Amino acid sequence: MEEIIKKLEKNELFNNVDKTKMLKILGNLKYSIVSYKKGEVIFQEEEICSAIGLIIDGTINIERIYPNGKSIVMSKFKDGDVFGEALLFSKVNKYPATVIALSDCKVLYLTKNEIIKLFSVENKLMENFMMLLSEKIIILNNKIRSISLKSVRQKVVDYILCEYMNEKNEEIKLKYSKEEIANDIGIPRPSLSRELIKLRDEGLINFSRNKITILNIEELEDILFN
């Protein structure tokens, strides 16, 4: 139990919940912990979501896999993150994409009834749950905006500007590989590299393997409206 508590202390759902309360809460909950190997499919697209998953170790991807074998990464979650919360209370509670273990990982599952029980014993948990839903809506809106952009160039610039706003710094540290970034914004990996090189040659950015530095934010912003 102590090991589980230590893992959940950094989970979004239990954010700012006292450790003593967590021990008491978990002692009265029914939950399951499942381990997965890297590359293992956790849930197939269209499979029913019957519980939320709290990642306590590892990383997972939510991917849309097409018949030709290609895929687009819709979301990425790591230890401390939660997935399935938006589906669990929906009438259409089927996974819209495939959930895959990106590394060896462990997931703690709580059913709808157990989540409702949590809300009744600790208001902070309900507040955290609502915050999670709100953040997912914001992420979805950002995805929709990115999809609505017409050109590869606009998608790349939009990603750079979003990261700039998140970090509030013209020197952006890349948290993911360029392959993962390309999947996230829905373009081929070579297209991302070509656009970064063009933007660098035009004097708008500099970039390295792990960093993008904005040199002319006004001209980057103009690209989105041209």
KEVOPA-918314 format. One line per 2 residues: their letters; for each residue x, y, z of N, C-alpha, C, O. Coordinates in steps of 0.05 Angstrom, whole numbers, plus 5000, padded with zeros to 4 digits. Example, Ala and Ser with C-alpha at 12.3 -4.5 7.8 and 13.67 -1.06 7.14 Angstrom:
<atoms>
AS = 5264/4886/5156/5246/4910/5156/5264/4934/5156/5285/4934/5169 ~ 5257/4955/5142/5273/4979/5143/5258/5001/5157/5268/5023/5161
</atoms>
This chain:
<atoms>
ME = 5016/4976/5000/5000/5000/5000/5017/5025/5000/5011/5044/4986 ~ 5039/5026/5016/5056/5049/5017/5068/5056/4990/5070/5079/4983
EI = 5076/5035/4975/5087/5039/4949/5067/5052/4930/5073/5069/4914 ~ 5042/5042/4931/5021/5053/4914/5016/5082/4921/5012/5099/4904
IK = 5015/5088/4947/5010/5116/4956/5032/5134/4946/5026/5156/4936 ~ 5057/5125/4947/5079/5141/4937/5076/5147/4908/5082/5169/4899
KL = 5067/5127/4892/5062/5131/4863/5039/5151/4858/5041/5168/4840 ~ 5018/5148/4874/4994/5164/4869/4997/5193/4879/4981/5210/4872
EK = 5016/5198/4896/5020/5225/4907/5025/5245/4884/5018/5268/4887 ~ 5037/5236/4862/5042/5254/4840/5021/5251/4817/5024/5262/4796
NE = 4999/5235/4823/4978/5232/4804/4959/5256/4804/4953/5266/4826 ~ 4950/5265/4781/4933/5288/4778/4908/5286/4794/4898/5306/4806
LF = 4896/5262/4796/4871/5259/4810/4874/5263/4840/4856/5272/4853 ~ 4897/5256/4851/4902/5258/4880/4919/5283/4887/4930/5285/4909
NN = 4920/5302/4868/4936/5326/4873/4926/5341/4898/4902/5347/4900 ~ 4944/5348/4916/4938/5363/4940/4920/5348/4960/4906/5360/4976
VD = 4920/5321/4958/4905/5305/4978/4925/5294/4998/4945/5282/4990 ~ 4920/5299/5023/4938/5290/5045/4943/5260/5044/4924/5244/5039
KT = 4968/5252/5050/4976/5224/5049/4959/5207/5068/4952/5185/5062 ~ 4953/5218/5092/4936/5203/5111/4909/5198/5100/4898/5176/5103
KM = 4897/5218/5086/4871/5214/5073/4872/5194/5051/4854/5178/5047 ~ 4894/5194/5036/4897/5175/5014/4898/5147/5024/4885/5129/5013
LK = 4912/5142/5046/4912/5115/5058/4885/5106/5066/4877/5083/5061 ~ 4869/5124/5078/4842/5117/5087/4824/5112/5063/4808/5093/5063
IL = 4827/5130/5043/4810/5127/5019/4815/5101/5004/4797/5086/4997 ~ 4841/5095/4999/4848/5071/4984/4841/5046/5000/4836/5025/4988
GN = 4841/5048/5026/4834/5024/5043/4805/5016/5039/4798/4993/5045 ~ 4789/5035/5030/4760/5029/5026/4752/5027/4997/4728/5026/4991
LK = 4772/5027/4979/4766/5026/4951/4772/4998/4939/4790/4984/4948 ~ 4757/4992/4918/4763/4968/4902/4778/4978/4877/4766/4994/4862
YS = 4802/4968/4872/4817/4977/4849/4834/4953/4839/4837/4933/4854 ~ 4843/4955/4815/4861/4935/4804/4885/4948/4792/4884/4970/4782
IV = 4908/4934/4792/4933/4944/4780/4941/4924/4759/4945/4900/4765 ~ 4945/4933/4735/4953/4916/4712/4980/4925/4701/4984/4949/4697
SY = 4998/4906/4696/5023/4912/4684/5022/4905/4654/5010/4886/4646 ~ 5036/4922/4637/5036/4918/4609/5065/4919/4599/5082/4934/4610
KK = 5071/4904/4578/5097/4905/4565/5098/4926/4543/5077/4932/4532 ~ 5121/4936/4537/5125/4956/4516/5113/4945/4490/5119/4923/4482
GE = 5096/4961/4477/5084/4953/4451/5058/4939/4454/5044/4934/4434 ~ 5050/4931/4479/5025/4917/4483/5001/4935/4480/5001/4958/4489
VI = 4980/4924/4467/4955/4940/4464/4940/4938/4490/4934/4916/4499 ~ 4934/4961/4502/4919/4962/4527/4889/4961/4522/4874/4946/4535
FQ = 4880/4977/4503/4852/4977/4494/4851/4981/4464/4866/4998/4453 ~ 4834/4966/4451/4830/4969/4422/4810/4992/4417/4793/4998/4434
EE = 4812/5005/4394/4792/5024/4386/4764/5011/4386/4761/4988/4377 ~ 4744/5026/4396/4716/5017/4398/4712/4999/4423/4689/4990/4427
EI = 4732/4992/4438/4728/4977/4462/4715/4994/4484/4721/5018/4486 ~ 4697/4982/4500/4683/4997/4520/4702/5006/4542/4719/4990/4551
CS = 4699/5031/4551/4715/5041/4574/4698/5037/4599/4678/5050/4603 ~ 4707/5019/4616/4692/5013/4640/4706/5023/4666/4696/5019/4688
AI = 4729/5036/4663/4744/5046/4686/4763/5068/4677/4771/5068/4653 ~ 4771/5085/4695/4792/5104/4688/4819/5092/4695/4821/5076/4714
GL = 4840/5100/4680/4866/5089/4686/4884/5110/4698/4887/5132/4687 ~ 4897/5104/4720/4916/5121/4732/4944/5109/4728/4950/5088/4739
II = 4960/5122/4712/4986/5110/4705/5005/5114/4728/5011/5137/4737 ~ 5016/5092/4739/5034/5094/4762/5063/5088/4754/5081/5093/4769
DG = 5067/5077/4730/5094/5074/4719/5092/5073/4688/5073/5061/4677 ~ 5111/5085/4675/5113/5083/4646/5098/5104/4630/5089/5124/4641
TI = 5096/5099/4604/5083/5118/4585/5065/5103/4566/5072/5080/4558 ~ 5043/5115/4558/5025/5103/4539/5018/5123/4517/5020/5147/4521
NI = 5011/5113/4494/5001/5129/4472/4972/5123/4465/4963/5100/4468 ~ 4957/5143/4457/4931/5139/4445/4934/5144/4416/4941/5166/4408
ER = 4931/5123/4399/4937/5125/4371/4914/5118/4353/4899/5099/4359 ~ 4910/5133/4331/4891/5125/4311/4907/5109/4290/4924/5120/4276
IY = 4901/5083/4287/4916/5065/4269/4899/5061/4244/4876/5053/4246 ~ 4911/5065/4221/4897/5063/4196/4902/5036/4183/4922/5023/4190
PN = 4885/5028/4164/4888/5001/4151/4915/4997/4138/4924/4974/4137 ~ 4928/5018/4129/4955/5015/4116/4977/5012/4136/5000/5009/4129
GK = 4970/5012/4162/4990/5008/4183/5001/5033/4195/5014/5033/4216 ~ 4996/5056/4181/5006/5081/4192/4988/5090/4215/4965/5082/4217
SI = 5000/5108/4232/4984/5116/4255/4990/5146/4261/5011/5157/4254 ~ 4971/5158/4275/4975/5185/4285/4972/5185/4315/4952/5173/4326
VM = 4991/5196/4330/4989/5198/4359/4970/5220/4367/4975/5243/4361 ~ 4948/5213/4380/4928/5233/4388/4935/5244/4415/4931/5268/4420
SK = 4946/5227/4433/4953/5236/4460/4975/5219/4470/4978/5195/4462 ~ 4991/5230/4489/5012/5215/4502/5009/5219/4532/5006/5242/4541
FK = 5010/5198/4548/5007/5200/4577/5030/5185/4591/5039/5164/4582 ~ 5039/5197/4613/5061/5186/4628/5052/5181/4657/5029/5187/4664
DG = 5070/5170/4674/5063/5165/4702/5055/5191/4715/5068/5212/4713 ~ 5033/5190/4730/5021/5213/4742/4996/5223/4726/4981/5239/4737
DV = 4993/5213/4701/4970/5222/4685/4947/5202/4688/4949/5180/4699 ~ 4924/5212/4679/4899/5196/4680/4887/5195/4652/4889/5214/4636
FG = 4876/5172/4644/4862/5170/4619/4835/5155/4622/4831/5139/4641 ~ 4817/5161/4604/4790/5148/4604/4769/5163/4620/4746/5155/4619
EA = 4777/5185/4634/4757/5199/4651/4735/5212/4635/4712/5215/4644 ~ 4741/5221/4610/4721/5234/4594/4701/5214/4582/4679/5221/4575
LL = 4710/5189/4579/4693/5168/4567/4676/5154/4588/4653/5146/4582 ~ 4686/5152/4612/4673/5135/4632/4644/5144/4638/4627/5127/4642
FS = 4639/5170/4638/4612/5180/4645/4596/5188/4620/4576/5201/4622 ~ 4607/5180/4596/4593/5187/4571/4574/5165/4562/4578/5142/4569
KV = 4554/5173/4547/4536/5153/4536/4551/5137/4514/4545/5113/4510 ~ 4569/5150/4501/4586/5137/4481/4613/5131/4494/4632/5145/4489
NK = 4614/5109/4509/4637/5104/4526/4656/5084/4513/4665/5065/4526 ~ 4661/5088/4487/4680/5071/4473/4705/5086/4466/4704/5110/4460
YP = 4728/5073/4468/4753/5086/4461/4753/5094/4432/4748/5077/4414 ~ 4759/5119/4426/4759/5129/4398/4784/5121/4383/4786/5125/4358
AT = 4804/5110/4397/4829/5103/4385/4842/5080/4402/4831/5073/4422 ~ 4864/5070/4393/4878/5048/4406/4897/5058/4428/4911/5078/4423
VI = 4896/5045/4451/4914/5053/4473/4937/5033/4474/4932/5009/4476 ~ 4962/5042/4472/4985/5025/4469/5006/5032/4490/5011/5056/4495
AL = 5019/5012/4502/5040/5017/4520/5065/5025/4505/5076/5009/4489 ~ 5075/5050/4509/5099/5060/4496/5124/5049/4510/5145/5048/4498
SD = 5121/5041/4535/5142/5029/4550/5129/5008/4569/5105/5007/4570 ~ 5146/4993/4583/5134/4976/4604/5120/4995/4623/5131/5015/4631
CK = 5095/4988/4631/5081/5006/4649/5061/4991/4667/5055/4968/4663 ~ 5052/5006/4687/5031/4996/4706/5009/5016/4708/5014/5041/4709
VL = 4984/5006/4707/4961/5024/4709/4942/5014/4731/4936/4991/4733 ~ 4933/5033/4747/4914/5028/4768/4886/5036/4757/4883/5058/4748
YL = 4867/5017/4759/4840/5022/4748/4819/5026/4770/4819/5012/4790 ~ 4802/5046/4766/4779/5051/4783/4754/5052/4767/4752/5066/4747
TK = 4733/5036/4775/4708/5036/4760/4692/5061/4766/4699/5077/4784 ~ 4670/5065/4751/4653/5088/4755/4642/5089/4784/4641/5110/4796
NE = 4633/5066/4794/4622/5065/4821/4643/5073/4842/4636/5087/4861 ~ 4668/5065/4838/4689/5072/4857/4696/5102/4855/4702/5115/4875
II = 4695/5113/4830/4699/5142/4827/4678/5158/4841/4684/5178/4855 ~ 4653/5150/4838/4631/5164/4852/4635/5162/4882/4629/5181/4897
KL = 4644/5139/4892/4650/5136/4920/4671/5155/4929/4670/5167/4951 ~ 4692/5159/4912/4713/5178/4919/4702/5206/4923/4709/5220/4941
FS = 4684/5214/4905/4672/5241/4906/4657/5245/4932/4656/5268/4942 ~ 4645/5224/4942/4628/5227/4966/4645/5230/4992/4635/5240/5012
VE = 4670/5222/4990/4687/5222/5015/4707/5245/5015/4718/5252/5036 ~ 4713/5256/4991/4733/5277/4990/4727/5297/4967/4730/5290/4943
NK = 4719/5321/4974/4712/5341/4954/4735/5348/4935/4731/5354/4912 ~ 4760/5348/4946/4783/5355/4930/4786/5336/4906/4795/5345/4885
LM = 4778/5311/4909/4780/5292/4888/4761/5299/4865/4768/5296/4842 ~ 4737/5308/4872/4718/5317/4852/4729/5342/4837/4726/5344/4813
EN = 4740/5360/4853/4752/5384/4841/4774/5377/4821/4776/5388/4799 ~ 4791/5358/4829/4813/5349/4812/4802/5336/4786/4813/5339/4764
FM = 4781/5320/4790/4769/5306/4767/4758/5326/4747/4762/5323/4723 ~ 4744/5346/4757/4733/5367/4739/4755/5382/4725/4752/5390/4702
ML = 4777/5387/4739/4800/5400/4727/4812/5384/4704/4819/5394/4683 ~ 4813/5357/4708/4823/5339/4688/4806/5341/4663/4816/5342/4640
LS = 4779/5341/4667/4761/5343/4644/4765/5369/4629/4765/5370/4604 ~ 4767/5390/4644/4771/5417/4632/4797/5418/4615/4797/5429/4593
EK = 4818/5407/4626/4844/5407/4612/4842/5390/4586/4854/5398/4566 ~ 4827/5368/4587/4824/5351/4563/4808/5367/4541/4814/5364/4518
II = 4789/5383/4549/4774/5399/4530/4792/5419/4517/4790/5423/4493 ~ 4809/5432/4533/4828/5451/4522/4847/5438/4501/4852/5449/4480
IL = 4857/5414/4509/4875/5399/4491/4860/5392/4465/4872/5394/4443 ~ 4835/5384/4467/4819/5377/4444/4815/5401/4426/4817/5399/4401
NN = 4809/5424/4438/4806/5448/4423/4832/5455/4407/4831/5464/4384 ~ 4854/5451/4420/4880/5457/4407/4884/5438/4383/4895/5446/4363
KI = 4876/5412/4387/4878/5393/4365/4861/5401/4342/4869/5400/4319 ~ 4836/5410/4348/4818/5418/4327/4829/5442/4312/4827/5444/4287
RS = 4841/5461/4327/4853/5484/4314/4876/5476/4295/4878/5487/4273 ~ 4892/5458/4305/4915/5449/4288/4905/5435/4263/4916/5439/4241
IS = 4884/5418/4265/4874/5404/4242/4862/5424/4222/4864/5420/4198 ~ 4850/5446/4232/4837/5465/4215/4857/5482/4199/4850/5494/4179
LK = 4882/5483/4207/4903/5498/4193/4908/5484/4166/4910/5459/4165 ~ 4911/5500/4145/4912/5488/4118/4938/5476/4111/4939/5455/4099
SV = 4960/5490/4117/4986/5481/4107/5003/5468/4129/4999/5472/4153 ~ 5023/5452/4120/5042/5440/4138/5057/5462/4153/5063/5460/4176
RQ = 5064/5484/4138/5078/5506/4149/5063/5519/4173/5074/5525/4193 ~ 5037/5522/4169/5020/5534/4191/5019/5515/4215/5020/5524/4237
KV = 5018/5489/4210/5017/5470/4232/5042/5471/4249/5041/5470/4273 ~ 5065/5473/4235/5091/5474/4249/5093/5500/4265/5102/5500/4288
VD = 5086/5522/4252/5087/5548/4266/5068/5549/4290/5075/5560/4311 ~ 5044/5538/4286/5025/5537/4308/5036/5522/4332/5032/5530/4355
YI = 5049/5499/4327/5061/5483/4348/5082/5500/4363/5083/5500/4387 ~ 5100/5514/4348/5121/5530/4360/5109/5552/4377/5118/5556/4400
LC = 5088/5565/4367/5076/5587/4382/5061/5577/4407/5062/5591/4428 ~ 5049/5554/4405/5035/5542/4429/5055/5535/4450/5050/5540/4474
EY = 5078/5524/4443/5099/5518/4462/5111/5543/4474/5117/5544/4498 ~ 5113/5564/4458/5123/5590/4468/5104/5601/4489/5113/5610/4510
MN = 5078/5599/4484/5058/5609/4503/5058/5592/4529/5055/5603/4551 ~ 5062/5566/4526/5063/5549/4550/5088/5554/4567/5086/5555/4591
EK = 5111/5558/4554/5136/5561/4569/5142/5591/4575/5158/5597/4592 ~ 5127/5609/4560/5132/5638/4564/5162/5645/4561/5174/5660/4576
NE = 5173/5632/4541/5202/5635/4536/5207/5631/4506/5197/5612/4494 ~ 5223/5648/4494/5229/5645/4465/5248/5622/4460/5252/5614/4437
EI = 5260/5612/4481/5277/5588/4478/5261/5564/4488/5257/5560/4512 ~ 5252/5548/4469/5233/5526/4475/5248/5499/4477/5261/5491/4458
KL = 5246/5486/4500/5258/5460/4504/5239/5439/4494/5216/5437/4503 ~ 5248/5422/4476/5231/5401/4464/5229/5377/4483/5249/5366/4490
KY = 5204/5371/4491/5200/5349/4510/5199/5322/4496/5203/5301/4508 ~ 5193/5322/4469/5190/5298/4454/5208/5298/4429/5219/5319/4422
SK = 5211/5275/4417/5227/5273/4393/5212/5286/4370/5188/5291/4372 ~ 5226/5292/4348/5213/5304/4325/5193/5285/4312/5173/5294/4301
EE = 5199/5259/4314/5179/5239/4305/5153/5241/4320/5131/5241/4308 ~ 5155/5244/4346/5131/5246/4363/5117/5272/4359/5092/5273/4358
IA = 5132/5294/4355/5120/5320/4349/5105/5319/4323/5082/5330/4321 ~ 5117/5308/4303/5104/5305/4276/5078/5290/4278/5058/5298/4267
ND = 5079/5267/4293/5054/5252/4297/5033/5268/4311/5009/5266/4304 ~ 5042/5283/4331/5023/5299/4347/5008/5320/4330/4984/5324/4335
IG = 5022/5332/4312/5008/5353/4296/4999/5343/4269/4988/5358/4252 ~ 5002/5316/4265/4989/5304/4241/5003/5308/4215/4990/5312/4194
IP = 5030/5309/4215/5045/5312/4190/5068/5291/4190/5075/5281/4211 ~ 5079/5285/4166/5102/5267/4164/5127/5279/4177/5130/5303/4177
RP = 5143/5261/4188/5168/5270/4201/5186/5286/4182/5197/5307/4190 ~ 5190/5278/4157/5207/5293/4139/5196/5322/4133/5211/5341/4129
SL = 5169/5324/4133/5157/5350/4128/5163/5369/4151/5168/5393/4147 ~ 5163/5359/4176/5170/5376/4199/5199/5386/4196/5204/5409/4201
SR = 5217/5368/4189/5245/5376/4187/5249/5397/4165/5263/5417/4168 ~ 5235/5393/4142/5237/5412/4120/5228/5440/4128/5240/5460/4122
EL = 5205/5441/4142/5194/5467/4150/5211/5481/4171/5214/5505/4170 ~ 5223/5465/4189/5241/5477/4209/5265/5489/4195/5275/5510/4202
IK = 5276/5475/4175/5299/5485/4160/5292/5510/4145/5307/5530/4145 ~ 5268/5511/4133/5259/5535/4118/5256/5559/4137/5265/5581/4131
LR = 5244/5554/4160/5240/5576/4180/5267/5586/4190/5271/5609/4195 ~ 5286/5567/4193/5313/5575/4202/5327/5592/4180/5339/5612/4186
DE = 5325/5583/4155/5338/5597/4133/5326/5625/4129/5339/5643/4119 ~ 5301/5628/4137/5287/5654/4134/5293/5672/4158/5284/5695/4159
GL = 5308/5662/4177/5316/5678/4200/5294/5681/4221/5295/5699/4238 ~ 5275/5662/4221/5253/5664/4240/5258/5648/4265/5248/5655/4287
IN = 5274/5626/4263/5280/5609/4286/5309/5599/4283/5321/5600/4261 ~ 5319/5588/4305/5342/5570/4305/5332/5545/4318/5314/5545/4334
FS = 5345/5522/4312/5337/5497/4326/5360/5478/4327/5379/5478/4311 ~ 5358/5461/4347/5377/5439/4351/5361/5414/4357/5336/5415/4354
RN = 5374/5393/4365/5360/5368/4371/5339/5371/4393/5317/5360/4391 ~ 5345/5387/4413/5327/5389/4436/5316/5417/4442/5305/5422/4463
KI = 5320/5435/4422/5312/5463/4428/5304/5478/4403/5316/5474/4382 ~ 5284/5495/4405/5277/5514/4384/5279/5542/4396/5267/5547/4417
TI = 5293/5560/4383/5294/5588/4392/5280/5606/4372/5287/5607/4349 ~ 5261/5621/4382/5246/5640/4365/5262/5665/4361/5271/5677/4381
LN = 5266/5673/4336/5281/5698/4330/5263/5721/4321/5270/5744/4325 ~ 5240/5714/4309/5222/5735/4299/5193/5726/4304/5181/5713/4286
IE = 5182/5731/4327/5155/5721/4333/5134/5735/4317/5113/5722/4311 ~ 5137/5760/4309/5117/5774/4294/5113/5761/4267/5090/5757/4258
EL = 5134/5754/4253/5132/5741/4227/5121/5713/4229/5107/5704/4211 ~ 5127/5699/4251/5115/5672/4255/5085/5675/4258/5070/5659/4246
ED = 5076/5694/4274/5048/5699/4278/5034/5706/4252/5011/5697/4247 ~ 5048/5721/4234/5036/5729/4208/5031/5704/4191/5012/5704/4175
IL = 5047/5683/4193/5044/5659/4177/5017/5646/4181/5005/5635/4163 ~ 5007/5648/4206/4981/5635/4212/4958/5649/4198/4937/5637/4195
FN = 4961/5673/4190/4939/5689/4178/4943/5694/4149/4929/5711/4137 ~ 4963/5681/4137/4968/5685/4108/4962/5660/4092/4965/5660/4068
</atoms>
